[in-house]
């Protein structure tokens, strides 16, 4: 059974940092891209960043230069390092990996940035 378990997140003041983790079980993520998304109440889930199987990364403009995606294939885990956090980064963050044309999502983790 494939499962993505997220950890990290929490409450931080503006300008602070947090790191989110996304640990996969049941399948290896080594050949898969790991996507990160966020959602605020009443809005659609939005793409934030992605790290490819080769380690290449892409980001939305709003987080570029502040967020860094990475991966540790030995630990079967992906990471989203968030720095210089802003109140508008407040959201529930999700990781996503696609295996065999099916999307698997983490359970989501709340990130709250106070001003």
C-alpha positions in Angstrom: 0.0 0.0 0.0 1.4 3.3 -1.1 1.4 6.1 1.5 2.8 9.5 1.7 3.2 10.8 5.3 4.0 14.5 5.8 5.6 16.1 8.8 6.8 19.6 9.7 4.8 22.7 9.4 3.3 24.7 12.3 3.1 28.3 13.4 5.9 30.7 12.6 6.3 34.5 12.6 6.8 36.3 9.3 10.4 36.0 8.2 10.8 32.6 9.8 11.5 29.3 8.3 9.9 25.8 8.2 10.7 22.5 6.6 8.2 20.1 5.4 8.9 16.4 4.8 7.1 13.9 2.7 8.0 10.3 3.4 6.9 7.6 1.0 6.2 4.0 1.9 5.2 1.1 -0.2 6.9 2.3 -3.4 10.2 4.0 -4.2 10.1 7.6 -5.2 13.5 7.6 -6.7 12.3 7.8 -10.3 9.4 10.1 -9.6 8.9 13.9 -9.4 7.7 15.1 -6.1 5.2 18.0 -6.2 4.2 20.4 -3.5 0.9 22.2 -3.4 -1.0 24.4 -1.0 -4.6 25.2 -0.4 -6.4 27.9 1.6 -10.1 27.6 2.6 -12.4 28.5 -0.2 -9.7 28.3 -2.9 -8.4 25.7 -5.2 -5.3 23.8 -4.4 -2.4 25.4 -6.2 0.9 24.1 -7.4 3.9 25.5 -5.4 7.0 23.7 -6.5 8.4 20.4 -7.8 11.6 18.5 -7.8 12.2 16.1 -10.7 13.7 12.6 -10.3 17.0 14.1 -11.4 16.9 16.9 -8.8 15.8 19.7 -11.1 13.4 22.1 -9.5 10.8 24.6 -10.5 8.7 27.0 -8.5 5.9 29.5 -8.8 7.0 33.1 -8.9 5.5 33.8 -5.5 8.0 31.5 -3.7 11.0 31.5 -6.0 14.1 32.5 -4.0 12.4 31.7 -0.7 11.4 28.0 -1.0 13.7 25.1 -1.9 12.6 21.6 -2.9 14.9 18.7 -2.4 14.9 14.9 -2.1 16.7 12.1 -0.4 16.1 8.9 -2.3 17.9 6.8 0.3 15.3 8.0 2.8 12.5 7.8 0.3 11.6 11.4 1.3 11.1 14.7 -0.3 11.4 18.1 1.4 10.2 21.6 1.0 12.4 24.2 2.8 10.5 27.4 3.3 12.3 30.6 4.3 11.4 34.3 4.6 7.8 33.2 5.2 5.0 35.6 4.6 1.5 35.7 6.0 0.2 34.9 2.5 2.1 31.6 2.6 -0.4 30.5 5.2 -2.1 27.3 3.9 -2.4 23.6 4.1 0.5 22.1 2.2 0.4 18.8 0.4 2.9 16.6 -1.4 2.0 14.6 -4.4 3.6 11.8 -6.4 2.2 9.9 -9.3 2.7 6.2 -9.8 1.2 4.3 -12.6 -0.9 7.3 -13.7 -2.5 7.6 -10.2 -1.9 10.6 -8.0 -1.0 10.0 -4.3 -1.3 12.8 -1.9 0.1 13.3 1.6 -2.3 14.0 4.4 -1.6 17.8 4.3 0.1 19.9 7.0 -0.9 23.3 8.2 1.5 26.2 7.8 0.5 29.4 9.6 2.6 32.6 9.3 1.7 35.4 11.7 2.4 39.0 10.9 
